[in-house]
């Protein structure tokens, strides 16, 4: 029996001069990650994670909100719809705290064909304005491309 | 020996900062785990720092900082938790590397 496996090429363009995190060292769900040097310690980062889901985008966003708000230190906001080449995604913002200061995360969430694609950008809240434009530019470049087909001819 | 001591000290500092009130036995175990692969190479660039974050993250050294421990192994959690954890860890490692030069 022949079976075909489509390997999805997930793609986004990181900000210029950001360093790629060796993907061998990332958790399986995180497909790629990038880092840059922070001015005040905390290193801004950008990563793309993928999760298999059964819910709709709306249901998924509700669950995401619930999970983030489990931590009373977090502040979660839905910033609304964000257009990507793959369709309308939802842009969310999470403010949280850690030992190096207040951190702001932007999460772009797109649920498409049974998968949730999550682009997460982070930076210190006070430096966020400086990176915000490049985060949004990277988000706009997000694409899912069928990269190759593998034919499994074994029985 | 210099590199080993440097790596050992660096990760001792990092883990102490990141984990705070951890039980000493567990801390020592984590230091040993974290130090072994890093003792052989110095962290000079942000690439090196980035490469060495996941092991510590999985060990839980960053999980508390990520403030996403409630998510367990949720893949969403990895994305958000990683963004925070990796940012903290890379920063701390970078600072300790800079101080050692």
gemmi code that builds the backbone of each chain (N, CA, C; Angstrom):
import gemmi

chains = {
    "A": [
        ("UNK", (0.841, -1.188, 0.000), (0.000, 0.000, 0.000), (0.890, 1.257, 0.000)),
        ("UNK", (0.542, 2.163, -0.841), (1.336, 3.391, -0.914), (0.729, 4.460, -0.006)),
        ("UNK", (1.566, 5.133, 0.692), (1.026, 6.245, 1.482), (1.894, 7.483, 1.246)),
        ("UNK", (1.254, 8.606, 1.303), (1.959, 9.855, 1.043), (1.993, 10.694, 2.309)),
        ("UNK", (3.121, 11.211, 2.599), (3.252, 12.070, 3.781), (3.703, 13.454, 3.312)),
        ("UNK", (2.943, 14.431, 3.658), (3.330, 15.792, 3.290), (4.110, 16.400, 4.451)),
        ("UNK", (5.305, 16.801, 4.173), (6.091, 17.490, 5.198), (5.803, 18.981, 5.058)),
        ("UNK", (5.262, 19.548, 6.093), (4.933, 20.968, 6.003), (6.147, 21.830, 6.294)),
        ("UNK", (6.379, 22.782, 5.431), (7.462, 23.735, 5.657), (6.867, 24.968, 6.296)),
        ("UNK", (7.168, 25.152, 7.548), (6.650, 26.327, 8.246), (7.689, 27.419, 8.125)),
        ("UNK", (7.213, 28.589, 7.881), (8.154, 29.610, 7.486), (7.761, 30.987, 8.012)),
        ("UNK", (8.721, 31.699, 8.560), (8.538, 33.130, 8.803), (9.921, 33.787, 8.759)),
        ("UNK", (9.927, 35.042, 8.432), (11.211, 35.754, 8.324), (11.471, 36.467, 9.645)),
        ("UNK", (12.570, 36.131, 10.325), (12.862, 36.794, 11.605), (13.415, 38.198, 11.355)),
        ("UNK", (13.426, 39.023, 12.381), (14.045, 40.345, 12.218), (15.518, 40.215, 11.831)),
        ("UNK", (16.007, 41.221, 11.159), (17.386, 41.199, 10.657), (18.392, 41.073, 11.818)),
        ("UNK", (19.404, 40.267, 11.585), (20.513, 40.072, 12.546), (20.141, 39.284, 13.805)),
        ("UNK", (18.956, 38.706, 13.843), (18.628, 37.841, 14.971), (19.276, 36.477, 14.746)),
        ("UNK", (19.623, 35.828, 15.836), (20.327, 34.544, 15.747), (19.359, 33.382, 15.898)),
        ("UNK", (19.550, 32.401, 15.043), (18.668, 31.233, 15.089), (19.084, 30.319, 16.254)),
        ("UNK", (18.098, 29.834, 16.961), (18.367, 28.854, 18.020), (18.477, 27.490, 17.353)),
        ("UNK", (19.497, 26.744, 17.699), (19.691, 25.416, 17.113), (18.437, 24.572, 17.337)),
        ("UNK", (17.791, 24.176, 16.249), (16.498, 23.501, 16.392), (16.602, 22.142, 17.080)),
        ("UNK", (17.795, 21.572, 17.083), (17.992, 20.291, 17.785), (17.731, 20.447, 19.284)),
        ("UNK", (17.902, 21.648, 19.754), (17.777, 21.884, 21.188), (16.419, 22.458, 21.580)),
        ("UNK", (15.527, 22.540, 20.618), (14.196, 23.056, 20.930), (13.247, 21.899, 21.225)),
        ("UNK", (12.223, 22.138, 22.029), (11.210, 21.094, 22.234), (10.559, 20.755, 20.895)),
        ("UNK", (10.035, 19.551, 20.784), (9.506, 19.082, 19.499), (8.429, 20.002, 18.926)),
        ("UNK", (7.632, 20.567, 19.788), (6.536, 21.411, 19.296), (7.010, 22.759, 18.768)),
        ("UNK", (8.180, 23.175, 19.192), (8.690, 24.472, 18.737), (9.538, 24.248, 17.491)),
        ("UNK", (9.074, 24.757, 16.388), (9.707, 24.452, 15.101), (10.918, 25.319, 14.829)),
        ("UNK", (10.898, 26.544, 15.279), (12.087, 27.374, 15.131), (12.045, 28.517, 16.138)),
        ("UNK", (13.228, 28.984, 16.485), (13.316, 30.068, 17.459), (14.477, 30.990, 17.129)),
        ("UNK", (14.323, 32.239, 17.483), (15.366, 33.238, 17.230), (15.543, 34.104, 18.468)),
        ("UNK", (16.750, 34.589, 18.644), (17.084, 35.419, 19.800), (17.838, 36.669, 19.354)),
        ("UNK", (17.722, 37.724, 20.123), (18.629, 38.862, 19.892), (19.101, 39.355, 21.250)),
        ("UNK", (20.173, 40.132, 21.258), (20.700, 40.608, 22.532), (19.809, 41.713, 23.076)),
        ("UNK", (19.442, 41.587, 24.325), (18.615, 42.624, 24.943), (19.497, 43.734, 25.468)),
        ("UNK", (18.954, 44.944, 25.487), (19.737, 46.078, 25.998), (19.869, 46.007, 27.512)),
        ("UNK", (18.820, 45.508, 28.144), (18.833, 45.482, 29.614), (18.699, 44.063, 30.140)),
        ("UNK", (19.510, 43.166, 29.628), (19.488, 41.807, 30.167), (18.637, 40.845, 29.378)),
        ("UNK", (17.343, 40.845, 29.639), (16.439, 39.877, 29.007), (16.585, 39.906, 27.486)),
        ("UNK", (16.757, 38.711, 26.899), (16.948, 38.632, 25.446), (15.609, 38.459, 24.731)),
        ("UNK", (15.251, 39.406, 23.877), (14.015, 39.247, 23.107), (14.087, 37.986, 22.253)),
        ("UNK", (12.960, 37.318, 22.085), (12.966, 36.087, 21.294), (11.696, 35.967, 20.473)),
        ("UNK", (11.770, 35.072, 19.512), (10.641, 34.818, 18.620), (10.645, 33.326, 18.329)),
        ("UNK", (9.509, 32.656, 18.504), (9.479, 31.233, 18.174), (8.149, 30.834, 17.564)),
        ("UNK", (8.194, 29.723, 16.867), (6.986, 29.202, 16.231), (6.706, 27.804, 16.767)),
        ("UNK", (5.533, 27.636, 17.368), (5.143, 26.321, 17.892), (3.904, 25.830, 17.143)),
        ("UNK", (3.774, 24.515, 17.083), (2.624, 23.923, 16.395), (1.978, 22.886, 17.302)),
        ("UNK", (0.660, 22.905, 17.349), (-0.071, 21.944, 18.176), (-1.237, 21.386, 17.358)),
        ("UNK", (-1.434, 20.076, 17.452), (-2.561, 19.455, 16.775), (-3.812, 19.717, 17.618)),
        ("UNK", (-4.851, 20.219, 16.994), (-6.058, 20.571, 17.762), (-7.323, 20.057, 17.083)),
        ("UNK", (-8.379, 19.960, 17.903), (-9.670, 19.554, 17.344), (-10.668, 20.712, 17.389)),
        ("UNK", (-10.276, 21.788, 18.045), (-11.202, 22.898, 18.237), (-11.087, 23.942, 17.128)),
        ("UNK", (-12.078, 24.835, 17.134), (-12.034, 25.941, 16.176), (-11.099, 27.014, 16.722)),
        ("UNK", (-10.799, 27.990, 15.882), (-9.904, 29.068, 16.320), (-10.495, 29.796, 17.536)),
        ("UNK", (-11.805, 30.027, 17.474), (-12.469, 30.759, 18.564), (-12.372, 29.984, 19.885)),
        ("UNK", (-12.648, 28.672, 19.811), (-12.565, 27.848, 21.026), (-11.131, 27.792, 21.545)),
        ("UNK", (-10.220, 27.693, 20.612), (-8.807, 27.593, 20.992), (-8.350, 28.862, 21.724)),
        ("UNK", (-8.760, 30.014, 21.187), (-8.383, 31.285, 21.815), (-8.961, 31.362, 23.241)),
        ("UNK", (-10.188, 30.863, 23.409), (-10.790, 30.870, 24.748), (-9.959, 30.028, 25.715)),
        ("UNK", (-9.512, 28.860, 25.228), (-8.688, 27.996, 26.084), (-7.360, 28.668, 26.409)),
        ("UNK", (-6.794, 29.305, 25.404), (-5.509, 29.991, 25.602), (-5.654, 31.049, 26.693)),
        ("UNK", (-6.727, 31.808, 26.589), (-6.963, 32.864, 27.570), (-7.056, 32.282, 28.982)),
        ("UNK", (-7.831, 31.206, 29.079), (-8.029, 30.544, 30.366), (-6.693, 30.110, 30.959)),
        ("UNK", (-5.875, 29.492, 30.114), (-4.578, 28.984, 30.583), (-3.687, 30.129, 31.058)),
        ("UNK", (-3.608, 31.176, 30.263), (-2.747, 32.300, 30.662), (-3.248, 32.954, 31.948)),
        ("UNK", (-4.568, 33.037, 32.080), (-5.112, 33.735, 33.245), (-5.092, 32.889, 34.515)),
        ("UNK", (-4.639, 31.637, 34.394), (-4.445, 30.825, 35.598), (-3.395, 31.462, 36.499)),
        ("UNK", (-2.470, 32.165, 35.860), (-1.441, 32.848, 36.633), (-1.911, 34.287, 36.881)),
        ("UNK", (-2.179, 34.631, 38.161), (-2.709, 35.980, 38.448), (-1.754, 37.111, 38.069)),
        ("UNK", (-0.468, 36.767, 37.855), (0.486, 37.811, 37.450), (0.362, 38.156, 35.971)),
        ("UNK", (-0.341, 37.327, 35.228), (-0.470, 37.561, 33.788), (-1.656, 38.453, 33.472)),
        ("UNK", (-1.462, 39.237, 32.437), (-2.580, 40.038, 31.928), (-2.697, 39.688, 30.457)),
        ("UNK", (-3.859, 39.181, 30.065), (-4.052, 38.702, 28.687), (-5.014, 39.614, 27.953)),
        ("UNK", (-4.692, 39.952, 26.724), (-5.608, 40.785, 25.921), (-5.698, 40.248, 24.500)),
        ("UNK", (-6.905, 40.257, 23.970), (-7.095, 39.901, 22.565), (-6.993, 41.193, 21.773)),
        ("UNK", (-5.982, 41.275, 20.896), (-5.779, 42.521, 20.138), (-6.545, 42.500, 18.815)),
        ("UNK", (-7.193, 41.370, 18.530), (-8.030, 41.310, 17.330), (-7.420, 40.528, 16.189)),
        ("UNK", (-8.047, 40.697, 15.052), (-7.681, 39.904, 13.880), (-6.397, 40.438, 13.214)),
        ("UNK", (-5.601, 39.515, 12.699), (-4.338, 39.893, 12.052), (-4.234, 39.072, 10.766)),
        ("UNK", (-4.119, 39.764, 9.667), (-4.122, 39.060, 8.385), (-2.743, 38.495, 8.029)),
        ("UNK", (-2.748, 37.193, 7.733), (-1.521, 36.552, 7.239), (-1.850, 35.950, 5.871)),
        ("UNK", (-0.833, 35.477, 5.188), (-1.083, 34.869, 3.873), (-1.874, 33.568, 4.022)),
        ("UNK", (-1.898, 33.017, 5.238), (-2.605, 31.767, 5.478), (-4.030, 31.985, 5.986)),
        ("UNK", (-4.414, 33.232, 6.172), (-5.763, 33.533, 6.646), (-5.731, 34.447, 7.856)),
        ("UNK", (-6.927, 34.700, 8.385), (-7.022, 35.610, 9.525), (-6.618, 34.909, 10.817)),
        ("UNK", (-5.586, 35.421, 11.424), (-5.130, 34.888, 12.709), (-5.583, 35.853, 13.805)),
        ("UNK", (-5.374, 35.452, 15.038), (-5.720, 36.333, 16.161), (-4.423, 36.751, 16.854)),
        ("UNK", (-4.325, 38.036, 17.092), (-3.146, 38.560, 17.777), (-3.498, 38.795, 19.244)),
        ("UNK", (-2.694, 38.242, 20.132), (-2.962, 38.423, 21.566), (-1.717, 38.972, 22.253)),
        ("UNK", (-1.938, 39.557, 23.407), (-0.826, 40.157, 24.161), (-0.872, 39.641, 25.588)),
        ("UNK", (0.264, 39.237, 26.102), (0.329, 38.772, 27.486), (1.422, 39.562, 28.198)),
        ("UNK", (1.068, 40.165, 29.309), (2.076, 40.814, 30.152), (2.333, 39.913, 31.339)),
        ("UNK", (3.590, 39.681, 31.619), (3.936, 38.825, 32.746), (5.186, 39.390, 33.428)),
        ("UNK", (5.533, 38.789, 34.527), (6.703, 39.284, 35.268), (7.692, 38.153, 35.455)),
        ("UNK", (8.972, 38.487, 35.466), (9.975, 37.525, 35.914), (11.092, 38.293, 36.599)),
        ("UNK", (12.139, 37.553, 36.948), (13.178, 38.167, 37.778), (13.922, 39.302, 37.086)),
        ("UNK", (13.875, 39.322, 35.759), (14.589, 40.385, 35.046), (13.685, 41.568, 34.706)),
        ("UNK", (12.432, 41.492, 35.099), (11.535, 42.620, 34.864), (10.196, 42.215, 34.285)),
        ("UNK", (9.450, 43.220, 33.862), (8.147, 42.959, 33.240), (8.368, 42.587, 31.786)),
        ("UNK", (7.753, 41.491, 31.389), (7.939, 40.995, 30.026), (6.608, 41.040, 29.290)),
        ("UNK", (6.676, 41.433, 28.048), (5.470, 41.428, 27.211), (5.628, 40.398, 26.100)),
        ("UNK", (4.572, 39.616, 25.908), (4.566, 38.624, 24.826), (3.483, 38.985, 23.831)),
        ("UNK", (3.789, 38.789, 22.579), (2.749, 38.885, 21.546), (2.593, 37.483, 20.994)),
        ("UNK", (1.370, 36.989, 20.938), (1.154, 35.661, 20.345), (0.189, 35.797, 19.176)),
        ("UNK", (0.653, 35.310, 18.043), (-0.194, 35.260, 16.864), (-0.669, 33.822, 16.739)),
        ("UNK", (-1.964, 33.629, 16.766), (-2.502, 32.262, 16.777), (-3.389, 32.040, 15.555)),
        ("UNK", (-3.038, 31.013, 14.812), (-3.839, 30.656, 13.641), (-4.198, 29.178, 13.736)),
        ("UNK", (-5.493, 28.887, 13.696), (-5.918, 27.481, 13.671), (-6.361, 27.173, 12.248)),
        ("UNK", (-5.702, 26.193, 11.657), (-6.002, 25.865, 10.261), (-5.832, 24.364, 10.028)),
        ("UNK", (-6.841, 23.753, 9.480), (-6.806, 22.339, 9.099), (-6.275, 21.426, 10.202)),
        ("UNK", (-6.830, 21.614, 11.390), (-6.498, 20.721, 12.501), (-5.207, 21.027, 13.242)),
        ("UNK", (-4.590, 22.119, 12.901), (-3.354, 22.503, 13.603), (-3.452, 23.946, 14.088)),
        ("UNK", (-2.879, 24.173, 15.273), (-2.761, 25.546, 15.766), (-1.310, 25.970, 15.583)),
        ("UNK", (-1.123, 27.081, 14.936), (0.216, 27.633, 14.715), (0.342, 28.847, 15.627)),
        ("UNK", (1.372, 28.829, 16.452), (1.516, 29.891, 17.451), (2.877, 30.558, 17.307)),
        ("UNK", (2.855, 31.804, 16.892), (4.100, 32.583, 16.824), (4.166, 33.436, 18.084)),
        ("UNK", (5.222, 33.249, 18.853), (5.346, 33.982, 20.119), (6.566, 34.885, 20.084)),
        ("UNK", (6.340, 36.151, 20.361), (7.443, 37.118, 20.430), (7.503, 37.656, 21.845)),
        ("UNK", (8.697, 37.873, 22.359), (8.793, 38.395, 23.722), (9.906, 39.417, 23.834)),
        ("UNK", (9.700, 40.358, 24.709), (10.736, 41.356, 25.021), (10.358, 42.015, 26.338)),
        ("UNK", (11.327, 42.666, 26.956), (11.004, 43.429, 28.157), (9.963, 44.477, 27.781)),
        ("UNK", (9.039, 44.719, 28.678), (7.954, 45.660, 28.378), (8.519, 47.030, 27.975)),
        ("UNK", (9.575, 47.455, 28.679), (10.118, 48.783, 28.385), (10.843, 48.842, 27.034)),
        ("UNK", (11.248, 47.668, 26.516), (11.928, 47.650, 25.208), (10.975, 47.231, 24.093)),
        ("UNK", (9.756, 46.912, 24.473), (8.858, 46.295, 23.508), (8.547, 47.202, 22.316)),
        ("UNK", (8.398, 48.489, 22.602), (8.085, 49.447, 21.541), (9.119, 49.414, 20.426)),
        ("UNK", (10.356, 49.198, 20.829), (11.460, 49.178, 19.860), (11.363, 47.967, 18.916)),
        ("UNK", (10.836, 46.856, 19.449), (10.785, 45.617, 18.661), (9.422, 45.360, 18.013)),
        ("UNK", (8.433, 46.114, 18.451), (7.057, 45.812, 18.049), (6.884, 45.744, 16.525)),
        ("UNK", (7.484, 46.705, 15.827), (7.328, 46.760, 14.379), (7.944, 45.519, 13.721)),
        ("UNK", (9.134, 45.145, 14.177), (9.790, 43.979, 13.550), (9.061, 42.682, 13.899)),
        ("UNK", (8.450, 42.634, 15.080), (7.642, 41.451, 15.415), (6.470, 41.342, 14.436)),
        ("UNK", (5.811, 42.461, 14.234), (4.644, 42.436, 13.340), (5.040, 42.101, 11.908)),
        ("UNK", (6.204, 42.617, 11.501), (6.674, 42.293, 10.142), (6.952, 40.803, 10.002)),
        ("UNK", (7.544, 40.224, 11.028), (7.805, 38.785, 11.003), (6.501, 38.004, 10.982)),
        ("UNK", (5.536, 38.440, 11.776), (4.233, 37.766, 11.816), (3.586, 37.757, 10.427)),
        ("UNK", (3.760, 38.872, 9.719), (3.134, 38.982, 8.395), (3.730, 37.998, 7.393)),
        ("UNK", (4.954, 37.581, 7.642), (5.623, 36.700, 6.679), (5.300, 35.223, 6.910)),
        ("UNK", (4.500, 34.918, 7.925), (4.234, 33.513, 8.262), (3.542, 32.768, 7.108)),
        ("UNK", (4.093, 31.621, 6.770), (3.527, 30.794, 5.686), (3.643, 29.319, 6.023)),
        ("UNK", (2.689, 28.552, 5.523), (2.777, 27.086, 5.623), (2.906, 26.612, 4.177)),
        ("UNK", (4.032, 25.973, 3.885), (4.225, 25.524, 2.503), (4.474, 24.027, 2.468)),
        ("UNK", (3.717, 23.277, 1.659), (4.066, 21.867, 1.502), (5.456, 21.797, 0.884)),
        ("UNK", (6.375, 21.186, 1.610), (7.770, 21.236, 1.184), (8.165, 20.035, 0.327)),
        ("UNK", (7.687, 18.875, 0.734), (8.070, 17.695, -0.027), (7.096, 16.553, 0.242)),
        ("UNK", (7.123, 15.589, -0.583), (6.264, 14.419, -0.421), (7.140, 13.185, -0.252)),
        ("UNK", (6.795, 12.362, 0.706), (7.534, 11.121, 0.902), (6.610, 9.975, 0.542)),
        ("UNK", (7.058, 9.111, -0.320), (6.238, 7.966, -0.693), (6.740, 6.763, 0.095)),
        ("UNK", (5.850, 6.199, 0.892), (6.218, 5.017, 1.657), (5.646, 3.800, 0.931)),
        ("UNK", (6.530, 3.035, 0.309), (6.084, 1.909, -0.502), (6.109, 0.595, 0.271)),
        ("UNK", (6.426, 0.664, 1.547), (6.491, -0.588, 2.309), (5.097, -1.110, 2.636)),
        ("UNK", (5.007, -2.404, 2.905), (3.699, -3.010, 3.180), (3.282, -2.847, 4.638)),
    ],
    "B": [
        ("UNK", (40.908, 22.759, 33.098), (40.492, 23.014, 34.487), (39.844, 24.392, 34.603)),
        ("UNK", (40.496, 25.368, 33.949), (39.951, 26.727, 33.970), (38.569, 26.766, 33.368)),
        ("UNK", (38.443, 26.116, 32.215), (37.151, 26.106, 31.524), (36.122, 25.377, 32.379)),
        ("UNK", (36.553, 24.257, 32.966), (35.623, 23.480, 33.785), (35.138, 24.319, 34.961)),
        ("UNK", (36.088, 24.977, 35.627), (35.715, 25.760, 36.797), (34.804, 26.913, 36.390)),
        ("UNK", (35.177, 27.529, 35.269), (34.405, 28.639, 34.762), (32.966, 28.206, 34.481)),
        ("UNK", (32.829, 27.088, 33.771), (31.501, 26.569, 33.434), (30.733, 26.189, 34.676)),
        ("UNK", (31.414, 25.542, 35.602), (30.784, 25.093, 36.839), (30.253, 26.284, 37.628)),
        ("UNK", (31.135, 27.274, 37.764), (30.769, 28.459, 38.532), (29.598, 29.173, 37.871)),
        ("UNK", (29.703, 29.304, 36.542), (28.678, 30.021, 35.792), (27.306, 29.380, 35.986)),
        ("UNK", (27.270, 28.075, 35.848), (25.977, 27.415, 35.955), (25.495, 27.321, 37.389)),
        ("UNK", (26.445, 27.291, 38.317), (26.057, 27.348, 39.724), (25.322, 28.654, 39.989)),
        ("UNK", (25.889, 29.736, 39.450), (25.282, 31.055, 39.628), (23.916, 31.092, 38.956)),
        ("UNK", (23.874, 30.622, 37.722), (22.628, 30.662, 36.952), (21.529, 29.895, 37.670)),
        ("UNK", (21.865, 28.701, 38.081), (20.838, 27.869, 38.712), (20.414, 28.430, 40.054)),
        ("UNK", (21.364, 29.011, 40.774), (21.012, 29.614, 42.058), (20.038, 30.758, 41.825)),
        ("UNK", (20.352, 31.563, 40.804), (19.484, 32.709, 40.516), (18.113, 32.225, 40.089)),
        ("UNK", (18.113, 31.265, 39.184), (16.843, 30.849, 38.598), (15.978, 30.040, 39.548)),
        ("UNK", (16.576, 29.288, 40.404), (15.767, 28.367, 41.192), (15.571, 28.808, 42.638)),
        ("UNK", (16.402, 29.691, 43.097), (16.211, 30.236, 44.442), (16.248, 29.196, 45.534)),
        ("UNK", (15.123, 28.865, 46.101), (15.088, 28.014, 47.283), (15.055, 26.527, 47.028)),
        ("UNK", (15.714, 26.085, 46.014), (15.690, 24.653, 45.674), (16.421, 23.833, 46.737)),
        ("UNK", (15.991, 22.584, 46.913), (16.646, 21.677, 47.839), (18.079, 21.446, 47.354)),
        ("UNK", (19.036, 21.482, 48.296), (20.455, 21.442, 47.921), (20.837, 20.235, 47.078)),
        ("UNK", (20.262, 19.079, 47.443), (20.615, 17.862, 46.719), (20.240, 17.980, 45.246)),
        ("UNK", (19.034, 18.484, 45.027), (18.534, 18.616, 43.662), (19.356, 19.659, 42.896)),
        ("UNK", (19.728, 20.718, 43.617), (20.525, 21.777, 42.993), (21.856, 21.219, 42.519)),
        ("UNK", (22.482, 20.447, 43.398), (23.785, 19.887, 43.038), (23.659, 18.959, 41.835)),
        ("UNK", (22.576, 18.179, 41.832), (22.356, 17.255, 40.715), (22.180, 18.036, 39.422)),
        ("UNK", (21.401, 19.107, 39.508), (21.152, 19.902, 38.311), (22.425, 20.578, 37.835)),
        ("UNK", (23.230, 21.039, 38.799), (24.497, 21.686, 38.422), (25.383, 20.687, 37.690)),
        ("UNK", (25.427, 19.478, 38.232), (26.272, 18.466, 37.606), (25.789, 18.137, 36.198)),
        ("UNK", (24.446, 18.002, 36.072), (23.889, 17.690, 34.757), (24.191, 18.833, 33.791)),
        ("UNK", (23.957, 20.043, 34.269), (24.097, 21.198, 33.389), (25.542, 21.479, 33.046)),
        ("UNK", (26.434, 21.198, 33.984), (27.831, 21.553, 33.784), (28.545, 20.597, 32.846)),
        ("UNK", (28.180, 19.330, 32.911), (28.937, 18.338, 32.157), (29.111, 18.678, 30.679)),
        ("UNK", (28.028, 18.903, 29.914), (28.255, 19.183, 28.500), (28.848, 20.547, 28.247)),
        ("UNK", (28.664, 21.466, 29.177), (29.130, 22.825, 28.927), (30.557, 23.065, 29.351)),
        ("UNK", (31.071, 22.159, 30.180), (32.431, 22.352, 30.659), (33.417, 22.311, 29.503)),
        ("UNK", (33.080, 21.560, 28.476), (34.005, 21.374, 27.365), (34.068, 22.576, 26.429)),
        ("UNK", (33.094, 23.465, 26.502), (33.137, 24.590, 25.575), (32.692, 25.872, 26.266)),
        ("UNK", (33.273, 26.936, 25.866), (32.939, 28.207, 26.473), (31.803, 28.853, 25.710)),
        ("UNK", (30.959, 29.584, 26.413), (29.822, 30.234, 25.752), (30.227, 31.638, 25.326)),
        ("UNK", (30.699, 31.788, 24.115), (31.170, 33.094, 23.681), (30.137, 33.886, 22.906)),
        ("UNK", (29.274, 33.207, 22.221), (28.315, 33.937, 21.400), (26.907, 33.595, 21.816)),
        ("UNK", (26.007, 34.390, 21.332), (24.595, 34.153, 21.674), (24.113, 32.836, 21.073)),
        ("UNK", (24.771, 32.402, 19.989), (24.405, 31.095, 19.403), (24.658, 29.988, 20.412)),
        ("UNK", (25.824, 30.055, 21.037), (26.173, 29.035, 22.031), (25.174, 29.054, 23.177)),
        ("UNK", (24.832, 30.261, 23.576), (23.904, 30.388, 24.695), (22.565, 29.771, 24.331)),
        ("UNK", (22.130, 30.083, 23.126), (20.840, 29.576, 22.686), (20.827, 28.060, 22.631)),
        ("UNK", (21.954, 27.499, 22.214), (22.029, 26.044, 22.067), (21.936, 25.315, 23.399)),
        ("UNK", (22.283, 25.999, 24.450), (22.372, 25.307, 25.736), (21.182, 25.527, 26.651)),
        ("UNK", (20.174, 26.168, 26.128), (19.053, 26.513, 26.996), (18.073, 25.368, 27.221)),
        ("UNK", (17.873, 24.548, 26.230), (16.778, 23.583, 26.315), (16.960, 22.555, 27.424)),
        ("UNK", (18.196, 22.086, 27.589), (18.434, 21.085, 28.629), (18.039, 21.639, 29.989)),
        ("UNK", (18.438, 22.867, 30.240), (18.090, 23.476, 31.516), (16.603, 23.722, 31.615)),
        ("UNK", (16.010, 24.099, 30.511), (14.580, 24.361, 30.510), (13.823, 23.093, 30.874)),
        ("UNK", (14.261, 21.990, 30.282), (13.595, 20.715, 30.547), (13.814, 20.265, 31.991)),
        ("UNK", (14.987, 20.628, 32.522), (15.268, 20.246, 33.907), (14.416, 21.033, 34.885)),
        ("UNK", (13.821, 22.104, 34.399), (12.953, 22.886, 35.259), (13.579, 24.162, 35.755)),
        ("UNK", (14.843, 24.399, 35.374), (15.510, 25.598, 35.867), (14.827, 26.860, 35.381)),
        ("UNK", (14.257, 26.802, 34.193), (13.588, 27.981, 33.644), (12.081, 27.918, 33.808)),
        ("UNK", (11.594, 26.785, 34.135), (10.142, 26.626, 34.134), (9.477, 27.596, 35.102)),
        ("UNK", (10.100, 27.783, 36.253), (9.536, 28.711, 37.226), (9.532, 30.125, 36.707)),
        ("UNK", (10.604, 30.500, 36.006), (10.682, 31.848, 35.465), (9.683, 32.072, 34.361)),
        ("UNK", (9.410, 31.015, 33.638), (8.452, 31.146, 32.560), (7.057, 31.397, 33.092)),
        ("UNK", (6.827, 31.065, 34.349), (5.521, 31.255, 34.970), (4.438, 30.496, 34.210)),
        ("UNK", (4.829, 29.450, 33.536), (3.855, 28.679, 32.779), (3.847, 27.225, 33.231)),
        ("UNK", (4.307, 27.013, 34.443), (4.395, 25.638, 34.917), (3.017, 24.977, 34.957)),
        ("UNK", (1.979, 25.783, 35.137), (0.630, 25.235, 35.197), (0.240, 24.590, 33.872)),
        ("UNK", (0.938, 24.948, 32.846), (0.606, 24.411, 31.523), (1.143, 23.010, 31.310)),
        ("UNK", (2.019, 22.585, 32.196), (2.603, 21.266, 32.033), (3.289, 21.152, 30.691)),
        ("UNK", (2.964, 20.134, 29.963), (3.646, 19.913, 28.691), (2.855, 20.468, 27.510)),
        ("UNK", (1.898, 21.313, 27.806), (1.125, 21.905, 26.710), (2.055, 22.529, 25.678)),
        ("UNK", (1.769, 22.258, 24.445), (2.641, 22.782, 23.395), (2.555, 24.298, 23.309)),
        ("UNK", (1.379, 24.783, 23.645), (1.246, 26.236, 23.710), (2.202, 26.767, 24.773)),
        ("UNK", (2.234, 26.041, 25.870), (3.109, 26.426, 26.965), (4.560, 26.462, 26.554)),
        ("UNK", (4.961, 25.520, 25.756), (6.349, 25.518, 25.305), (6.663, 26.809, 24.570)),
        ("UNK", (5.779, 27.227, 23.717), (6.035, 28.446, 22.944), (6.167, 29.655, 23.837)),
        ("UNK", (5.199, 29.841, 24.728), (5.209, 31.011, 25.595), (6.261, 30.877, 26.682)),
        ("UNK", (6.297, 29.713, 27.300), (7.272, 29.482, 28.362), (8.688, 29.568, 27.840)),
        ("UNK", (8.885, 29.031, 26.660), (10.223, 29.063, 26.065), (10.660, 30.498, 25.789)),
        ("UNK", (9.714, 31.302, 25.294), (10.045, 32.690, 24.967), (10.571, 33.419, 26.199)),
        ("UNK", (9.932, 33.170, 27.338), (10.361, 33.835, 28.567), (11.623, 33.163, 29.120)),
        ("UNK", (11.580, 31.848, 29.184), (12.705, 31.106, 29.767), (14.004, 31.327, 29.018)),
        ("UNK", (13.916, 31.269, 27.708), (15.130, 31.397, 26.895), (15.688, 32.819, 26.989)),
        ("UNK", (14.787, 33.777, 27.101), (15.213, 35.172, 27.220), (15.956, 35.414, 28.511)),
        ("UNK", (15.448, 34.828, 29.585), (16.091, 34.980, 30.898), (17.428, 34.255, 30.905)),
        ("UNK", (17.400, 33.015, 30.452), (18.606, 32.199, 30.538), (19.724, 32.754, 29.658)),
        ("UNK", (19.383, 33.142, 28.441), (20.396, 33.702, 27.547), (20.978, 34.973, 28.147)),
        ("UNK", (20.128, 35.769, 28.788), (20.604, 37.013, 29.393), (21.561, 36.727, 30.536)),
        ("UNK", (21.172, 35.801, 31.401), (22.013, 35.477, 32.561), (23.338, 34.866, 32.110)),
        ("UNK", (23.261, 33.966, 31.130), (24.484, 33.348, 30.623), (25.374, 34.390, 29.961)),
        ("UNK", (24.755, 35.301, 29.235), (25.531, 36.331, 28.546), (26.255, 37.210, 29.553)),
        ("UNK", (25.534, 37.571, 30.632), (26.148, 38.415, 31.664), (27.313, 37.711, 32.324)),
        ("UNK", (27.104, 36.435, 32.640), (28.169, 35.715, 33.345), (29.350, 35.480, 32.413)),
        ("UNK", (29.086, 35.327, 31.097), (30.182, 35.182, 30.132), (30.963, 36.487, 30.049)),
        ("UNK", (30.227, 37.583, 29.999), (30.877, 38.887, 29.886), (31.748, 39.159, 31.104)),
        ("UNK", (31.261, 38.759, 32.284), (32.034, 38.996, 33.496), (33.295, 38.158, 33.555)),
        ("UNK", (33.238, 36.998, 32.924), (34.395, 36.106, 33.008), (35.508, 36.514, 32.063)),
        ("UNK", (35.220, 37.457, 31.123), (36.270, 37.887, 30.187), (36.985, 39.132, 30.692)),
    ],
}
model = gemmi.Model(1)
for chain_id, residues in chains.items():
    chain = gemmi.Chain(chain_id)
    for i, (resn, *xyz) in enumerate(residues, 1):
        res = gemmi.Residue()
        res.name, res.seqid = resn, gemmi.SeqId(i, " ")
        for name, pos in zip(("N", "CA", "C"), xyz):
            atom = gemmi.Atom()
            atom.name, atom.element = name, gemmi.Element(name[0])
            atom.pos, atom.b_iso = gemmi.Position(*pos), 0.0
            res.add_atom(atom)
        chain.add_residue(res)
    model.add_chain(chain)
structure = gemmi.Structure()
structure.add_model(model)
structure.setup_entities()
